[in-house]
């Protein structure tokens, strides 16, 4: 997925590793208009270090987030790059070094450097807390979470279908659908169908911004 550039950028990426000193303790980074990480705080570098030993600078920022939120996140960034807005705040599910999950809030702002080719996008991330981290752990440690039939049932529930229409669509008995729904409730640790859909979106299992609802392929066995 591409983003229209604000202006031409140098072909050779700068290797800077740090943002201003007062931001070094936080998860902060500076991106160019193509969303490539150009500078990053020490904590950001530590959290998103490439397991193969590569530098986080030079990597595409969308590659650091979960596929389920990548498309809508890039749309937000596109509006910044096109000058349609100066700032946005969004939920984010990121995957750090060794698949360590991070769930929280992303804030992105355009910072002018005085000339078009020196403009940058500064991003900062803040943790959403223990429960969200638990969800993210499920997200990254059990990527092949659902069978094909479970995925189709979850998509049907998310689109508002009840048991009988689901059974007809999937050529299952009513009892078969209920059996799979019970398994999904147990697997995602929720008490009912409404909570199931909410948890699936919060974990990134259902693709944000897609209709009809679609399970991210990474989660299907």
Residue, then its C-alpha position, 0 to 999 in steps of 0.5 A: x500500500x502506498x502513500x502519495x509523497x509530500x515532496x521528493x525525499x533523499x534516496x539515501x536514508x539518514x541513519x539517525x537513531x534518536x529524537x530530541x533528548x526530552x523524548x528519549x524515554x518514550x515510544x516516539x519516532x519521526x517518519x518521512x512522507x513515505x512513512x519510513x522511520x528516520x529517527x526514533x527514541x531509545x525506547x522505540x528502538x529497543x521495543x521494535x528492534x529487528x530480531x535479525x539485528x537490523x536498525x529500526x530506522x529505515x523500516x516502514x512504520x506500517x510494517x510495525x503494526x498488525x495487518x488488521x489495522x494497517x489499512x485504516x492506519x495508512x488512510x489516516x497517514x495519507x490525510x496527514x501527507x496530503x495536508x487534509x489534517x495536522x494530527x490524528x489519534x488512533x488505536x494501535x496494535x503493534x508487534x515489537x521485537x520477538x513478536x512482543x505485542x503492544x496495544x495502545x494509543x497512537x498519536x501522529x502529528x505533522x511537524x514543519x521543518x520550514x521547507x517542504x522536503x524537511x517536513x516530518x510526521x512525529x508519532x508517539x505511542x502509549x500503552x492501553x494497560x494490562x487487559x489490552x496487553x493480554x489481548x495482544x498476547x493472544x493476538x501474537x502468540x496464537x496467530x492461527x487461532x480459528x478454523x475455517x468454519x470458525x472464521x466464517x461463523x465469526x464473520x456471520x455473527x459480526x454481520x448480524x446473522x442469527x443461528x438459523x441463517x448461519x446454519x443455512x449459509x454454511x450447510x450446518x445444523x443449528x446444533x453445529x452452529x451453536x457448538x462452534x459459537x460456544x467454542x469461540x466464546x470459550x476461546x476468546x473468553x467472553x460471555x456472549x455474541x456481542x462481546x465476542x465481536x467486540x473482543x475480536x475487533x479489539x484483538x485485531x482478529x476482524x479486519x477494521x474498516x471492512x464490510x462485510x466483516x472479514x477475519x484477518x487471514x493470519x488467524x485462520x488455520 
